Amino acid sequence: MRENKAISYTVPKHLKFIYRALLAVLIMCVIVSCTPYTKDSTLGRILDDGVLKVGSIYGRTTYYYGATSAEGFEYELAKGFADYLGVKLEVYPYYDFSEVIGQLDGNRIDLVAANITMTEQRKKKYKFGPAYQSLNFELVYRKGRNRPRNIDQIEGNLTIIANDLYREPLVDAISQTTEINWNETSDKDIEELLEMVSTDQLDYTISDSNILAVARRRFPNLGIGFSITDTLQIAWLLNKQTDDSLRAALLEYFGSMQRSGQLAVLEDKYFGHVRTFDFVDTRAFMRSVDTKLPEFKDMFQAHAGDLDWRLIAAMAYQESHWDPDAKSPTGVRGMMMLTRGTASDMGVTDRVDAEQSISGGARYFASLLRRIPERIQYPDRIWIAMAAYNVGLGHLEDARRITEAQGYNPDLWIDVKKHLPLLRQKRYYQNTRFGFARGDEAVNYVDNIRRYYDSLVWLEEQDTLPILPEEEILDEIGSDEDPLIVIE
């Protein structure tokens, strides 16, 4: 078994007072739930040791090390729980489910946070914390091939990841009268299998819907044949022998995350912008990356300043599809679609000059970021400033006022984007300073850029880009599967 070293994160000292207060509330909640808190309990040991040991699996939806720090939906949830308890977090990441389960069975970690579904078989062997997400397992094939609509129509090479996370859903879906063979691999991860399906090296695989939603932004020719499972709930896994004190703490923590809206904020950060998939748009973007971006990449890098050049490039694609001569009916022009007034303010003398437009657009976006209230944290301030680039800072502030008046947080993008579309409704915009605006377009604008940006970040890490022949795109548009698919 591979030996992994813990990756530690220390709690800031200035938060100790807050943690003491939270601990007092936590202990009361544990007592109320009829699970006495004692030093001999699991929770007592964690608090006494000052360390929460969490096992996870490497992956973009679980745990990975980003450009400067650890990232991942499960990691951020685990870090939040450790902070809630006032202890240090130690993450033990593994490459295989069986390895992390072995650590849990051996009581070397306190819990597993790794996108684990609550199946009946697992419920018999382990305890679960509260459910906090749901997903389906999907049969994935390459668009342009015959689409299987049930188990009986699978013809070809089906390969899955060699662990129970993927094996159990498939076994449960097979009836006694169905004959089906499949291969299992422990040498590749799910993203590699999805790429193999995309490049026609593999006929089928099985993926959970969360991972697939992210992967289809990179491999848009991945299609969904059918759902292997009904909707399954996700929760953290605990050893069967663990007493109920830790689970009671988890119930309180996830309850507080739900009530505060922080769970929804995290879900929006990692999954909110990839739930809707448009095959045609994604395929066109991939082609433009291959054919158009090389001409302008140096310009984006040169003029992004302190911003990520890929973010500016994603904005430019949303604005003009990287067309320096682009022009809208409203008169905005160029790569970054600048108005005459904005161009003048930014010193841009020729809006259809690609380099001037990129420089002016990047500086204008940076100026919007500086005008966003300092209390708004990243990445929310990025998305809020981006919406202002599209709809105007005045309209954006109107939407934030409506958000606050409706009892939501005007500093969170997930709340602001719910209320931006209200600027189209007279009963709301007649009471604003700047009046009517197409706020729904600003929401779509930001979501699209987030998807393009994610794809550019991923493509930077790759050596090659799989391209579909033009005829396959035409075949897909005319196929019986709607090219616009929403993954719930």
C-alpha positions in Angstrom: 0.0 0.0 0.0 1.3 3.5 -0.9 2.4 5.4 2.1 1.0 9.0 2.2 2.2 11.8 4.3 -0.3 14.1 6.0 -0.7 17.6 4.5 -1.3 19.9 7.5 -3.1 23.2 7.7 -2.8 25.2 10.9 -5.7 27.3 12.4 -4.9 31.0 12.7 -4.3 32.1 16.3 -6.5 35.1 16.0 -9.6 32.9 15.6 -9.2 31.0 18.9 -11.8 33.1 20.6 -14.4 32.4 17.9 -13.5 28.7 18.1 -14.0 28.6 21.9 -17.5 30.0 21.4 -18.3 27.6 18.6 -17.1 24.7 20.7 -19.4 25.7 23.5 -22.3 25.7 21.2 -21.2 22.4 19.6 -20.9 20.7 23.0 -24.4 21.8 23.9 -25.7 20.5 20.6 -24.1 17.1 21.2 -25.7 16.9 24.6 -29.1 17.9 23.3 -28.8 15.1 20.6 -28.5 12.6 23.5 -24.9 11.8 22.7 -22.9 12.9 25.8 -19.6 14.6 25.0 -16.7 13.0 26.9 -12.9 13.1 26.6 -13.1 9.4 25.8 -15.4 9.9 22.8 -14.3 10.3 19.2 -15.0 14.0 19.3 -13.3 14.3 22.6 -10.1 12.7 21.3 -10.1 15.0 18.2 -10.5 18.1 20.3 -7.9 16.9 22.8 -5.4 16.1 20.1 -6.2 19.3 18.3 -6.1 17.4 14.9 -8.8 16.2 12.5 -7.5 13.5 10.1 -9.4 13.3 6.9 -8.8 10.8 4.1 -9.6 11.8 0.5 -9.0 10.8 -3.1 -7.1 13.0 -5.6 -9.5 14.6 -8.1 -10.8 17.9 -9.3 -14.1 17.5 -7.3 -12.4 16.2 -4.2 -8.8 17.2 -3.4 -5.9 18.5 -5.5 -3.1 20.9 -5.1 -3.7 24.1 -7.2 -1.3 26.7 -8.3 -0.6 27.9 -4.8 -2.6 25.9 -2.3 -4.9 22.9 -1.8 -8.3 23.1 -3.6 -11.3 21.0 -4.2 -14.9 20.9 -3.0 -14.4 18.2 -0.4 -11.2 19.8 0.8 -12.9 23.1 1.4 -15.7 21.4 3.3 -13.2 19.5 5.4 -11.2 22.6 6.1 -14.4 24.3 7.2 -15.2 21.5 9.6 -11.8 21.6 11.2 -12.1 25.4 11.6 -15.5 24.8 13.1 -14.0 22.5 15.7 -11.0 24.7 16.3 -8.5 22.1 15.4 -5.8 21.6 12.7 -6.7 19.7 9.5 -4.5 16.9 8.2 -5.5 15.6 4.8 -4.4 12.2 3.7 -5.0 12.0 0.0 -4.8 8.7 -2.0 -5.2 7.7 -5.6 -7.4 4.8 -5.0 -10.7 4.2 -3.0 -9.5 0.9 -1.6 -6.4 2.7 -0.1 -8.4 5.4 1.7 -10.9 2.8 2.9 -8.1 0.7 4.3 -7.0 3.7 6.3 -10.5 4.2 7.7 -10.8 0.5 8.6 -7.5 0.7 10.4 -8.6 3.7 12.4 -5.7 5.8 11.1 -8.1 8.6 9.9 -11.3 10.0 11.4 -13.4 10.1 8.3 -13.4 10.0 4.5 -14.4 13.0 2.4 -14.3 11.8 -1.2 -17.6 12.2 -3.1 -18.9 8.9 -1.6 -22.5 7.8 -2.4 -24.7 6.3 0.3 -25.4 2.9 -1.1 -27.2 0.2 0.9 -24.1 -2.0 0.9 -22.0 0.8 2.4 -24.6 1.6 5.0 -24.2 -1.9 6.3 -20.4 -1.6 6.6 -20.0 2.1 7.7 -21.6 5.1 9.2 -22.4 8.2 7.2 -22.5 11.8 8.1 -25.5 13.9 6.9 -26.1 14.0 3.1 -25.0 17.3 1.5 -25.2 16.6 -2.3 -26.6 14.1 -4.8 -25.6 12.7 -8.1 -26.3 9.9 -10.7 -23.9 7.5 -12.3 -24.0 7.8 -16.1 -23.1 5.5 -18.9 -20.8 7.6 -21.1 -20.2 7.2 -24.8 -18.7 9.3 -27.7 -21.1 11.5 -29.6 -21.4 10.4 -33.2 -21.6 6.7 -32.2 -24.8 4.7 -31.6 -26.3 5.9 -28.3 -27.1 3.0 -25.9 -30.3 3.7 -24.0 -30.1 0.8 -21.6 -27.8 -2.0 -20.4 -28.9 -4.4 -23.1 -27.8 -2.0 -25.9 -24.2 -1.8 -24.7 -22.0 -3.3 -27.5 -18.3 -2.8 -27.2 -15.6 -2.2 -24.7 -16.9 -1.0 -21.3 -14.1 -0.2 -18.8 -14.7 1.2 -15.3 -12.5 2.2 -12.4 -11.5 -0.9 -10.3 -13.2 0.0 -7.1 -16.6 -0.3 -5.4 -17.5 3.3 -6.1 -18.0 2.4 -9.7 -18.5 -1.4 -9.5 -21.5 -1.3 -7.2 -23.7 0.9 -9.3 -23.0 -1.2 -12.4 -23.6 -4.5 -10.6 -26.9 -3.2 -9.1 -28.1 -2.1 -12.5 -27.6 -5.5 -14.1 -30.6 -7.8 -14.0 -30.3 -11.6 -13.7 -31.2 -12.0 -17.4 -28.6 -9.5 -18.7 -25.3 -10.7 -19.9 -22.6 -8.0 -19.9 -18.9 -8.1 -19.6 -16.7 -5.2 -18.6 -13.0 -4.5 -17.7 -11.7 -2.8 -14.6 -8.6 -0.7 -14.4 -6.6 0.6 -11.4 -3.9 2.2 -13.6 -6.1 5.1 -14.8 -8.4 7.6 -13.1 -11.9 8.6 -14.2 -10.7 11.7 -16.2 -8.3 9.5 -18.1 -11.1 7.0 -19.0 -13.3 9.9 -20.1 -10.6 11.2 -22.3 -10.2 7.7 -23.8 -13.9 7.6 -24.7 -13.6 11.1 -26.2 -10.7 10.1 -28.4 -12.3 6.8 -29.4 -9.8 4.6 -27.5 -12.7 3.2 -25.4 -16.3 2.6 -26.2 -17.9 3.3 -22.8 -17.2 4.1 -19.2 -19.2 5.0 -16.2 -18.9 8.4 -14.4 -20.7 10.2 -11.7 -22.6 13.3 -12.9 -20.5 15.8 -10.9 -17.2 14.7 -12.5 -18.9 14.4 -15.9 -20.3 17.9 -15.7 -16.7 19.2 -15.3 -15.2 16.9 -17.9 -17.6 17.7 -20.7 -16.2 21.3 -20.7 -12.9 19.7 -21.8 -14.3 16.8 -23.9 -17.5 18.1 -25.4 -18.0 15.0 -27.5 -18.8 13.0 -24.4 -22.4 11.9 -24.5 -24.7 10.4 -21.8 -26.3 7.1 -22.9 -28.5 6.6 -19.8 -28.4 6.8 -16.1 -27.0 3.7 -14.4 -28.5 4.7 -11.0 -31.3 6.7 -9.6 -30.2 9.8 -7.7 -27.8 8.9 -4.9 -26.9 11.0 -1.9 -23.3 11.9 -1.0 -22.0 12.0 2.6 -18.8 11.6 4.5 -17.8 8.1 5.6 -17.1 7.1 9.2 -15.9 3.8 10.7 -18.7 1.6 12.0 -17.1 1.5 15.4 -17.0 5.3 15.7 -19.3 6.6 18.4 -22.0 9.1 17.6 -20.2 12.2 19.0 -18.4 12.9 15.7 -21.6 12.4 13.6 -23.5 14.7 15.9 -20.8 17.4 15.3 -21.1 16.8 11.6 -24.9 17.2 11.8 -24.5 20.6 13.5 -21.7 21.7 11.1 -23.6 20.9 7.9 -26.7 22.4 9.4 -24.9 25.6 10.0 -23.5 25.5 6.5 -27.0 25.1 5.1 -28.4 27.9 7.2 -25.6 30.4 6.5 -25.7 29.6 2.7 -22.0 28.7 2.7 -22.7 25.2 1.3 -24.6 26.7 -1.6 -21.7 29.2 -2.2 -19.2 26.3 -2.4 -21.4 24.3 -4.7 -21.7 27.3 -7.0 -18.0 27.8 -6.9 -17.2 24.3 -8.1 -20.3 23.2 -10.0 -22.7 26.1 -10.6 -21.3 27.2 -13.9 -21.0 23.7 -15.4 -24.4 22.3 -14.8 -25.7 23.4 -18.2 -23.8 22.0 -21.2 -24.0 23.3 -24.7 -22.2 20.9 -27.2 -22.1 23.4 -30.1 -20.8 26.3 -28.1 -18.2 24.2 -26.3 -17.0 22.6 -29.6 -16.7 26.0 -31.2 -14.7 27.3 -28.3 -12.3 24.4 -28.5 -11.8 25.1 -32.2 -11.1 28.8 -31.6 -8.5 27.9 -29.0 -6.7 25.9 -31.6 -7.1 28.3 -34.6 -7.5 31.8 -33.2 -6.0 32.0 -29.7 -2.4 31.6 -30.8 -2.5 34.9 -32.7 -3.6 36.8 -29.6 -2.2 34.9 -26.7 0.9 37.1 -26.3 -1.3 40.1 -26.2 -3.4 38.7 -23.4 -0.3 37.8 -21.4 1.3 41.2 -22.0 -1.7 43.3 -21.0 -3.4 41.2 -18.2 -1.4 43.0 -15.5 -2.0 41.4 -12.1 -4.9 39.4 -13.5 -4.8 35.9 -15.0 -4.4 36.3 -18.7 -6.7 33.3 -19.3 -9.5 35.2 -17.5 -9.1 38.2 -19.9 -9.0 35.8 -22.8 -12.2 34.1 -21.7 -13.9 37.5 -21.4 -12.7 38.4 -24.9 -14.1 35.2 -26.3 -17.4 35.8 -24.7 -17.4 39.4 -26.0 -16.3 38.8 -29.6 -15.2 35.2 -30.2 -11.7 36.7 -30.6 -12.8 38.8 -33.6 -11.0 42.2 -33.5 -13.5 43.6 -36.0 -16.6 42.5 -34.0 -19.4 45.1 -33.8 -22.7 44.9 -31.9 -26.0 46.7 -32.9 -25.5 49.0 -29.9 -22.2 50.3 -31.3 -19.7 48.6 -29.0 -16.7 47.3 -31.0 -13.6 45.3 -31.0 -12.1 42.3 -29.3 -13.3 43.5 -25.8 -16.4 45.2 -27.2 -15.6 48.7 -25.8 -18.0 51.6 -25.9 -16.8 54.9 -27.3 -16.8 56.4 -23.8 -14.9 53.5 -22.2 -12.4 53.5 -25.0 -11.8 57.2 -24.5 -11.4 56.8 -20.8 -8.8 54.0 -21.3 -6.9 55.9 -24.0 -7.9 53.5 -26.8 -7.8 55.4 -30.1 -8.7 52.4 -32.4 -11.2 50.0 -31.0 -10.7 47.4 -33.8 -7.0 47.3 -33.1 -6.7 44.0 -31.2 -3.9 45.0 -28.9 -5.4 48.3 -28.0 -8.7 46.7 -27.3 -7.2 44.0 -25.1 -5.2 46.5 -23.2 -8.1 48.8 -22.7 -10.5 46.0 -21.7 -8.1 44.5 -19.2 -7.5 47.9 -17.6 -11.2 48.7 -17.5 -12.0 45.4 -15.8 -9.2 46.0 -13.3 -10.7 49.4 -12.5 -14.1 47.8 -11.9 -12.4 45.3 -9.5 -10.9 48.2 -7.5 -14.4 49.8 -7.2 -15.9 46.7 -5.8 -16.2 47.0 -1.9 -13.1 45.6 -0.3 -15.1 43.4 2.1 -16.2 41.2 -0.9 -13.9 38.3 -1.1 -12.5 36.4 -4.0 -13.7 34.8 -6.2 -17.1 36.6 -5.6 -15.5 40.0 -6.3 -14.2 38.7 -9.7 -17.7 37.5 -10.8 -19.4 40.6 -9.5 -17.0 42.9 -11.3 -17.4 40.8 -14.4 -21.2 41.3 -14.3 -20.5 45.0 -14.0 -18.4 44.9 -17.1 -21.4 43.5 -18.9 -24.4 45.4 -17.4 -22.7 48.4 -15.9 -21.6 49.2 -12.4 -24.7 51.2 -11.7 -27.1 48.4 -12.6 -24.9 46.0 -10.7 -25.2 48.1 -7.6 -29.0 48.3 -8.1 -29.1 44.5 -8.2 -27.0 44.3 -5.0 -29.5 46.7 -3.3 -32.4 44.5 -4.4 -30.5 41.4 -3.2 -30.1 43.0 0.3 -33.7 44.1 0.4 -34.9 40.6 -0.3 -32.9 39.3 2.7 -29.9 37.9 0.9 -26.2 38.7 1.0 -25.3 41.4 -1.6 -21.6 40.4 -1.2 -22.1 36.9 -2.5 -22.3 36.2 -6.2 -24.6 33.3 -5.7 -27.2 35.6 -4.2 -26.6 38.6 -6.5 -27.0 36.4 -9.6 -30.5 35.3 -8.4 -31.6 38.9 -8.3 -29.9 40.4 -11.3 -32.7 39.2 -13.6 -35.2 41.2 -11.5 -33.9 44.3 -13.2 -36.1 43.4 -16.2 -39.3 43.6 -14.1 -40.9 47.0 -13.7 -41.9 46.5 -10.1 -38.2 46.2 -9.2 -36.5 48.5 -11.7 -38.9 51.4 -11.2 -37.5 51.8 -7.7 -33.8 51.6 -8.7 -31.4 54.5 -9.5 -30.5 53.3 -13.0 -33.7 51.6 -14.1 -34.2 48.7 -16.5 -31.4 46.3 -17.4 -31.0 42.9 -18.9 -29.7 41.4 -15.7 -30.3 37.8 -16.9 -27.8 38.4 -19.7 -25.2 39.4 -17.2 -25.7 36.1 -15.3 -25.3 34.1 -18.5 -22.3 36.3 -19.4 -20.5 35.4 -16.2 -21.4 31.7 -16.3 -20.1 31.4 -19.8 -16.8 33.1 -19.0 -16.3 30.9 -16.0 -16.7 27.8 -18.2 -14.3 29.2 -20.9 -11.8 30.1 -18.2 -11.9 26.7 -16.6 -11.3 25.1 -20.0 -8.3 27.4 -20.7 -6.8 26.6 -17.4 -7.1 22.9 -18.1 -5.9 23.2 -21.7 -2.8 24.9 -20.5 -1.8 21.7 -18.7 -2.3 19.5 -21.8 -0.1 18.8 -24.8 -2.8 18.0 -27.3 -6.4 19.0 -28.0 -8.7 16.4 -29.5 -10.6 17.9 -32.4 -13.8 16.5 -33.9 -14.1 16.4 -37.7 -16.5 19.0 -39.0 -18.9 16.3 -40.3 -19.2 14.8 -36.8 -20.3 18.1 -35.5 -23.0 18.3 -38.2 -24.1 14.8 -37.4 -24.4 15.6 -33.8 -26.5 18.7 -34.4 -28.9 16.6 -36.4 -28.9 13.7 -34.0 -31.8 12.6 -31.8 -30.0 13.8 -28.7 -30.6 17.5 -27.9 -27.1 19.2 -28.0 -28.2 21.3 -25.0 -28.2 19.0 -22.0 -28.8 20.0 -18.4 -27.2 17.8 -15.8 -29.1 18.0 -12.5 
